[in-house]
Amino acid sequence: MKTYDVAIIGSGPGGYVAAIRCAQLGLKTAIIEKYNTLGGTCLNVGCIPSKALLDSSHHYHDASKHFITHGIDITGLEVNFKQMIARKNEVVAQTSGGINYLMDKNNIELFEGVGSFTDATHITITKADGTSSEIETRKTIIATGSKPATLPFIDLDKKRVITSTEALNLTEIPKHLIVIGGGVIGLELGSVYKRLGANVSVIEFMPTITPGMDTMLSKELQKTLKKQGIKFYTSHKVTSVKNNGTEVTVTAEDKKGNLVEFKGDYTLISVGRKPYTEGLGLETVGIKVTKRGQIETNEQLQTNVSNIYAIGDVVKGAMLAHKAEEEGTMVAELIAGQKPHINYNLIPGVIYTWPEVATVGKTEAQLKDAGVNYKSGTFAMRALGRARASMDLDGQIKVLADAKTDEILGVHMIGARAADMIAEAVIAMEFRASSEDIARSSHAHPTFTEAFKEACLAVNDRAIHS
């Protein structure tokens, strides 16, 4: 029987990063993955493929809507959807292959199969053909991620009533895509197919899309996506979804209780994700799980079984790849005897629509609920020379700062390249910068990041260009 210092179950961003960090710290490391490709949901059916399609569809949208204004005339423009999907698959394969390279480079042993606890220090690995083997490990990190959630009355046939996994591998562009859930996944994939010519309807139970984000972002995003042609039905409760062969009928109640019927050729169920712990044998070792299916851990991500840890989507907190990466690194360093930490308040959130949405820190609602005295500054993207040059006029940035100390408490942005710009806000807040610190820092002109500086100036009513 092979013996290891650490075994990681799951090779998503949390798992493979944890494995690499463990190996860097001199720990003999094994990683167990049930599928024949590494990278988990993020690399195979999540972050990476969705961004590939978002980029491809964005190029097509620009070519069809904006190129003529730039002085670029195109005739006979059309979508080669088969090639678009093939390119997406190629990006996924290259990225997943890169993880294999990193495992070899760091001398991490890979086991393919389902990992299940025999006891606290032994894991049985069962391959697809039914054969199994067992390894011994001093420490284990559970990083098995999540899978799409659904509603109890919905039959996910994965043909017409689909999840994000199937939406990334359609063989045709929908005529009418009905999206149930106005969160990140639904809005991103809805954007992809809207750009490619589909009619898209988003049905959301809450009064606003992207619940939990700052109200400014929700309102601004809905306004811009509506301008792009996506239809929104907020405060609608879905009551039934029926596949009629070539058509799906969705019935919902509006806020007045009236029944509303939607008909489309595909319905995307995007009502969130749930922890994936099936087959782990948690009950065998007595690991505690919450009512929501999350593995219970302490602040060091240690389960009630002291040598077993859990990270990423299987534990509480935002289901984000970069959050899982930070947790994987932290647990590896804890096992090695170091004293790392994570500031969960500074884990950014991003939506890769266009314009992009990015946020970090507290929202206005959270500050009000906590009784924090704050001041705010906003700046519209359309006031930037760079935005006018690239025709990316939609969006704005809001900065929230402590009324007394001026420390930045939250940054919320919607606009071109917001996904990249949010990093400046994260760094600023990690070093507890004030809005004045950013306002006094030179930003290259013309750039989109000038909007962050201007918003910080606006905190104290000193914005130059608005």
ABEGO torsion letter per residue (X at the ends): XBBBABBBBEABAAAAAAAAAAAAAGBBBBBBBABABBGEAAAAABAAAAAAAAAAAAAAAAAAAAAAAAGBBBBGBBBBAAAAAAAAAAAAAAAAAAAAAAAAAAGBBBBBEBBBBABAABBBBBBAAGBBBBBBBABBBBBAEBBBBBBAABBBAGAABBBAAAAAABABBBABBBBBEABAAAAAAAAAAAAAGBBBBBBBABABBGBGBBAAAAAAAAAAAAAAGBBBBBGBBBABBBBAGABBBBBBBBAAGBBBBBBBABBBBBAEBBBBABGAGAAAAGBBBBAAGBBBBBAAGBBABAABBBBEAABBEBBBAAAAAAAAAAAAAAAAGBBBBBBAAABBBBBABOBBBBBBEBBAAAAAAAGBBBBBBBBBAAABAAAAAAGBABEBBBBBBBAAAGBBABBBBBEBGAAAAAAAAAAAAAAGBBAAAAAABBBBOBBAAAAAAAAAAAAAGABAAX
